[in-house]
Amino acid sequence: MGGRGIYSFDLTSDLPDILMQKEDFNRQRIIIIMKLSDQIIASKNRIAIPVATYPGMELTGARVIDIVTNADQQVAAQIALRKECHAEFLLSAMDLSLEAEAFGAEVRMSDDEIPTVIGRLISTKEQAESLKIPKPGDKRTQVAIDVVKKLTQVGDGGKVLAGMIGPFSLAGRLFGVSEALVQTAEDPEVIEILLQKVTDFLIEYGRALKDAGAYGMVVAEPAAGLLSPRALGKYSSSYVKQIASALEDKDFSIILHNCAAKVMHLPFALESGVKVHHFGAPMDIVDALSKVPADTVLCGNLDPTASFCQLSREQLIEKTKGLLDATAQYPNFVISSGCDVPPGTPFNNMRAFFNTVEEFNTARA
């Protein structure tokens, strides 16, 4: 099936050739010898890692439903974005319904909207205790594993970042986010049971993504930012720490994403032990950079909708330059979208973002 956009791929025959066409990726091979945080800090250039897979659909003609159900379609969109923008990182799509669906939650899907979890799968302690833990590869988690495998075939030094949901956010999708927030304050036992079960699954799922070839992983924990700072430490960071302890090594890093967190959450987010944190627009990123250790990397935090999607090209360039200038003194900063860039974002804005970062680096050289 051919795409409707600029890049028209026959995904049954063209993709293996596309993956191996190194001449299409005129980027210097990078030999990975350090952890991600160390590489970022040591880099002379400002690195850009926007959370962006869906914008590539404009180039391939895919729909959202194609991206979240078909590994080849998702890979093609990422490769098209990389070719056009010279992106250093290849990311699998942020789809926070995958893991809940594997547990048995009902998911609403449509052609052009990101899937969402419907209703509550768990509402009692007894249900939490009897909840069966799925295996990596169940339901659409296999799509994510296959995407990582195929992206690693590019073989030109591009670094592949897998993605999965965080423990509190997954528990919230199974129990209900509002209900989970209340439960942590009133009777946390059921949430603690659920958190340990989902954490056990996420460790095994993370291992599968790592074994598929991922260089690192974005662990998306947006619901944790709705907790109080201390509750974030107790019900999110302590479980993320289990995941990081099981998965991180010199060749594999976790990026902990929390798009709702503010500066008051920062000390408790650091309790996870993760060295790379990704924050959304609510975080005062300059203030946060002044408060973290020099070996801790912060990423962010241009609003994905208000900046990438709604601003004109010229306005986005100005916004990007402003953030680059404000953070110029901090080598431990990665410029990014504050969350995943939504479908429908003008691709010219993606080009403008990457070009602005490149121009900033050239001016500093």
C-alpha positions as CSV (number, residue, x, y, z in Angstrom):
1,M,0.0,0.0,0.0
2,G,1.6,3.3,-1.1
3,G,1.5,6.4,1.1
4,R,-0.3,9.6,0.1
5,G,2.5,12.0,1.1
6,I,5.9,13.0,-0.3
7,Y,7.4,9.6,0.6
8,S,5.4,6.9,-1.1
9,F,6.6,3.5,0.2
10,D,5.5,0.0,-0.8
11,L,5.8,-1.3,2.8
12,T,5.8,-4.9,1.7
13,S,8.9,-4.6,-0.5
14,D,10.5,-1.1,-0.2
15,L,11.0,-1.0,3.5
16,P,14.0,-3.3,3.8
17,D,15.8,-1.3,1.1
18,I,14.9,2.0,2.7
19,L,16.2,0.8,6.0
20,M,19.6,0.0,4.5
21,Q,20.1,3.0,2.3
22,K,22.9,4.6,4.2
23,E,23.5,7.3,1.6
24,D,20.1,8.8,2.6
25,F,21.5,9.4,6.1
26,N,24.6,11.6,5.7
27,R,25.3,11.6,9.4
28,Q,28.7,10.7,10.9
29,R,28.6,7.3,12.7
30,I,28.8,7.8,16.4
31,I,30.5,5.0,18.4
32,I,28.5,4.6,21.6
33,I,31.0,4.3,24.5
34,M,29.2,6.4,27.2
35,K,25.9,6.6,28.8
36,L,23.4,9.0,27.3
37,S,23.7,11.6,30.0
38,D,27.5,11.6,29.7
39,Q,27.3,11.9,25.9
40,I,24.9,14.8,26.1
41,I,27.0,16.7,28.7
42,A,30.2,16.1,26.7
43,S,28.7,17.2,23.4
44,K,29.8,20.5,22.0
45,N,26.4,20.9,20.3
46,R,23.0,21.4,21.7
47,I,21.2,18.1,21.1
48,A,17.5,18.1,20.1
49,I,15.3,15.2,20.9
50,P,11.7,16.2,20.2
51,V,9.1,13.5,21.1
52,A,7.9,13.2,17.5
53,T,6.8,10.2,15.5
54,Y,3.3,11.3,14.3
55,P,4.5,14.4,12.3
56,G,6.2,11.9,9.9
57,M,2.8,10.8,8.8
58,E,2.6,14.0,6.7
59,L,5.5,12.7,4.6
60,T,4.3,9.1,4.3
61,G,0.6,9.6,4.1
62,A,-0.1,7.2,7.0
63,R,-3.0,7.6,9.5
64,V,-2.7,7.4,13.2
65,I,-4.3,4.0,13.1
66,D,-1.5,2.8,10.8
67,I,1.2,4.1,13.1
68,V,-0.2,2.4,16.2
69,T,-1.0,-0.9,14.7
70,N,1.6,-1.5,11.9
71,A,5.4,-1.5,12.7
72,D,6.4,-0.9,9.1
73,Q,4.2,2.2,8.8
74,Q,5.6,3.6,12.1
75,V,9.2,2.9,11.0
76,A,8.6,4.6,7.6
77,A,7.3,7.7,9.3
78,Q,10.3,7.9,11.6
79,I,12.7,7.4,8.8
80,A,11.0,10.1,6.7
81,L,11.3,12.5,9.6
82,R,14.9,11.6,10.1
83,K,15.8,12.1,6.5
84,E,14.1,15.5,6.3
85,C,15.3,16.9,9.6
86,H,18.6,15.0,10.2
87,A,17.3,13.9,13.5
88,E,20.0,12.2,15.6
89,F,17.5,10.0,17.5
90,L,14.8,7.6,16.2
91,L,11.9,7.3,18.6
92,S,9.1,4.8,18.7
93,A,5.6,6.4,19.0
94,M,4.2,7.5,22.3
95,D,1.1,5.4,22.7
96,L,0.2,5.1,26.3
97,S,-2.7,2.7,25.7
98,L,-0.4,-0.2,24.7
99,E,0.5,-1.6,28.1
100,A,-3.0,-1.2,29.6
101,E,-4.5,-3.0,26.6
102,A,-2.1,-5.9,27.2
103,F,-3.5,-6.1,30.8
104,G,-7.0,-6.3,29.3
105,A,-8.2,-2.7,29.4
106,E,-10.6,-1.6,26.6
107,V,-9.1,0.8,24.2
108,R,-10.9,3.2,21.8
109,M,-9.2,3.5,18.4
110,S,-9.9,5.7,15.4
111,D,-8.3,6.5,12.1
112,D,-6.8,9.9,13.2
113,E,-6.7,10.1,17.0
114,I,-4.2,8.5,19.4
115,P,-5.8,5.5,21.2
116,T,-7.3,6.1,24.6
117,V,-8.2,3.7,27.4
118,I,-12.0,3.5,28.2
119,G,-13.4,2.9,31.6
120,R,-11.8,1.0,34.5
121,L,-10.4,-2.5,34.5
122,I,-9.7,-2.6,38.2
123,S,-11.8,-1.1,41.0
124,T,-11.2,-3.4,44.1
125,K,-8.3,-4.9,46.0
126,E,-9.5,-8.4,45.1
127,Q,-9.4,-7.5,41.4
128,A,-5.9,-6.0,41.8
129,E,-4.7,-9.2,43.6
130,S,-6.1,-11.5,40.9
131,L,-4.9,-9.4,38.0
132,K,-2.9,-11.5,35.5
133,I,0.4,-10.0,34.4
134,P,0.8,-10.1,30.6
135,K,3.9,-11.1,28.7
136,P,5.9,-8.8,26.5
137,G,4.6,-9.1,23.0
138,D,1.0,-9.5,24.1
139,K,-1.5,-7.5,22.0
140,R,0.0,-4.4,20.4
141,T,3.2,-4.4,22.6
142,Q,4.6,-6.6,19.8
143,V,4.2,-3.7,17.4
144,A,6.5,-1.6,19.7
145,I,9.1,-4.3,19.9
146,D,9.0,-4.8,16.1
147,V,9.4,-1.0,15.6
148,V,12.6,-1.0,17.7
149,K,14.0,-4.1,15.8
150,K,13.4,-2.5,12.4
151,L,14.7,0.9,13.4
152,T,18.0,-0.6,14.6
153,Q,18.5,-2.0,11.1
154,V,19.2,1.6,9.8
155,G,22.8,1.0,11.1
156,D,24.2,4.5,10.5
157,G,24.7,5.5,14.1
158,G,21.2,6.8,14.7
159,K,20.2,6.1,18.3
160,V,16.9,4.3,18.8
161,L,14.8,5.2,21.8
162,A,12.0,2.9,22.7
163,G,9.0,4.1,24.6
164,M,6.8,2.7,27.3
165,I,4.4,4.0,30.0
166,G,5.5,4.6,33.6
167,P,4.2,2.6,36.6
168,F,1.8,5.2,38.2
169,S,0.5,6.2,34.8
170,L,-0.2,2.6,33.9
171,A,-1.8,1.9,37.2
172,G,-4.0,5.0,36.7
173,R,-5.2,3.7,33.3
174,L,-6.2,0.4,34.9
175,F,-7.8,1.9,38.0
176,G,-8.8,5.3,36.8
177,V,-6.5,8.3,37.1
178,S,-8.8,10.3,39.4
179,E,-9.6,7.3,41.4
180,A,-5.9,6.4,41.8
181,L,-5.1,9.9,43.0
182,V,-7.8,9.7,45.6
183,Q,-6.8,6.2,46.7
184,T,-3.2,7.2,47.3
185,A,-4.4,9.7,49.9
186,E,-7.2,7.6,51.5
187,D,-6.3,3.9,51.2
188,P,-3.2,3.2,49.2
189,E,-3.0,-0.6,49.6
190,V,-4.8,-1.4,46.4
191,I,-2.7,1.0,44.4
192,E,0.5,-0.4,45.9
193,I,-0.6,-3.9,44.9
194,L,-1.3,-2.7,41.4
195,L,1.9,-0.6,41.2
196,Q,4.0,-3.6,42.0
197,K,2.3,-5.8,39.4
198,V,2.6,-3.2,36.6
199,T,6.2,-2.6,37.6
200,D,7.1,-6.3,37.3
201,F,5.5,-6.3,33.8
202,L,7.3,-3.1,32.8
203,I,10.7,-4.5,33.8
204,E,10.1,-7.5,31.5
205,Y,8.7,-5.4,28.7
206,G,11.6,-3.0,29.0
207,R,14.0,-5.9,28.7
208,A,12.2,-7.0,25.5
209,L,12.6,-3.5,24.1
210,K,16.2,-3.4,25.2
211,D,16.9,-6.8,23.6
212,A,15.3,-5.6,20.4
213,G,18.2,-3.1,20.1
214,A,17.1,0.1,21.8
215,Y,19.8,2.4,23.0
216,G,17.6,3.9,25.6
217,M,14.0,4.3,26.6
218,V,11.5,7.1,27.3
219,V,9.4,6.1,30.3
220,A,6.3,8.3,30.2
221,E,4.9,9.1,33.6
222,P,2.5,12.0,33.0
223,A,0.0,11.1,35.7
224,A,2.7,11.3,38.3
225,G,2.8,15.0,37.9
226,L,-0.7,15.2,39.3
227,L,0.5,13.8,42.6
228,S,1.8,15.9,45.5
229,P,5.6,16.1,45.5
230,R,6.0,13.5,48.3
231,A,3.4,11.2,46.8
232,L,5.3,11.4,43.5
233,G,8.3,10.1,45.3
234,K,6.4,7.3,47.0
235,Y,4.1,6.2,44.2
236,S,6.2,6.9,41.1
237,S,9.9,7.4,41.7
238,S,10.3,4.4,44.0
239,Y,8.8,2.1,41.3
240,V,10.7,3.8,38.5
241,K,13.8,3.1,40.5
242,Q,13.1,-0.6,40.3
243,I,12.8,-0.4,36.5
244,A,16.0,1.7,36.2
245,S,17.9,-0.7,38.5
246,A,16.8,-3.7,36.4
247,L,17.5,-2.1,33.0
248,E,20.1,0.6,33.0
249,D,23.7,-0.1,32.3
250,K,26.6,1.7,30.4
251,D,24.9,0.9,27.1
252,F,21.2,1.6,28.0
253,S,19.7,4.7,29.6
254,I,16.2,5.7,30.7
255,I,14.7,9.1,30.0
256,L,12.0,9.7,32.6
257,H,9.2,11.8,31.1
258,N,6.7,13.8,33.2
259,C,4.9,16.5,31.4
260,A,2.9,17.7,34.3
261,A,5.6,18.1,36.9
262,K,6.7,21.5,38.3
263,V,9.8,22.6,40.1
264,M,8.3,21.6,43.5
265,H,8.3,18.0,42.2
266,L,11.9,18.0,41.1
267,P,13.6,16.7,44.2
268,F,11.2,13.8,44.4
269,A,11.6,13.0,40.7
270,L,15.3,12.7,41.2
271,E,14.7,10.0,43.8
272,S,14.2,7.6,40.9
273,G,17.9,7.6,40.3
274,V,17.5,8.3,36.6
275,K,20.0,10.7,35.2
276,V,17.9,12.0,32.2
277,H,14.6,13.7,32.9
278,H,12.1,15.0,30.3
279,F,9.7,17.7,31.4
280,G,6.7,19.5,29.9
281,A,5.7,23.2,29.7
282,P,4.7,23.5,33.4
283,M,8.3,23.0,34.5
284,D,10.4,26.2,34.8
285,I,13.3,24.6,33.0
286,V,15.9,27.3,33.7
287,D,15.1,27.3,37.4
288,A,15.2,23.5,37.4
289,L,18.6,23.4,35.7
290,S,20.0,25.7,38.4
291,K,18.8,23.2,41.0
292,V,20.0,19.8,39.6
293,P,23.5,18.2,39.9
294,A,25.7,18.9,36.9
295,D,25.6,15.2,35.9
296,T,21.8,15.2,35.6
297,V,20.3,16.0,32.2
298,L,17.0,17.9,31.8
299,C,15.1,17.8,28.5
300,G,12.2,20.0,27.4
301,N,10.1,21.8,27.2
302,L,8.4,23.6,24.3
303,D,4.6,23.0,24.5
304,P,3.9,20.4,21.8
305,T,0.5,21.9,20.8
306,A,0.8,25.6,21.7
307,S,4.3,25.8,20.1
308,F,4.8,23.1,17.4
309,C,1.2,22.8,16.3
310,Q,-0.4,26.3,16.7
311,L,2.5,28.8,16.1
312,S,3.5,30.0,12.7
313,R,7.0,28.9,11.5
314,E,8.4,32.3,12.4
315,Q,6.9,32.3,15.9
316,L,8.2,28.7,16.5
317,I,11.7,29.8,15.5
318,E,11.6,32.7,17.9
319,K,10.3,30.5,20.7
320,T,13.0,27.9,20.0
321,K,15.7,30.6,19.9
322,G,14.5,32.0,23.2
323,L,14.7,28.6,25.0
324,L,18.2,27.9,23.5
325,D,19.5,31.3,24.6
326,A,18.0,31.0,28.1
327,T,19.6,27.6,28.6
328,A,22.9,28.3,26.8
329,Q,25.0,28.1,29.9
330,Y,23.9,24.5,30.8
331,P,25.6,21.7,29.0
332,N,23.2,19.3,30.7
333,F,20.2,20.5,28.7
334,V,18.5,18.8,25.7
335,I,15.9,20.9,23.8
336,S,12.7,19.1,23.1
337,S,9.0,19.2,22.9
338,G,7.4,19.1,26.3
339,C,5.5,16.0,25.3
340,D,4.7,14.1,22.1
341,V,4.1,16.3,19.1
342,P,0.5,15.7,18.0
343,P,-0.8,14.4,14.7
344,G,-1.6,17.3,12.3
345,T,1.4,19.4,13.3
346,P,2.7,21.3,10.2
347,F,5.9,19.6,9.1
348,N,7.4,22.9,8.2
349,N,7.4,23.6,11.9
350,M,9.4,20.4,12.6
351,R,12.0,21.5,9.9
352,A,12.1,25.0,11.4
353,F,12.8,23.6,14.9
354,F,15.7,21.4,13.8
355,N,17.1,24.1,11.5
356,T,17.0,26.6,14.4
357,V,19.0,24.2,16.7
358,E,21.5,23.6,13.9
359,E,22.0,27.3,13.3
360,F,22.4,27.8,17.1
361,N,25.1,25.2,17.1
362,T,26.9,26.6,14.1
363,A,26.9,30.1,15.6
364,R,28.5,28.7,18.8
365,A,31.2,26.6,17.0
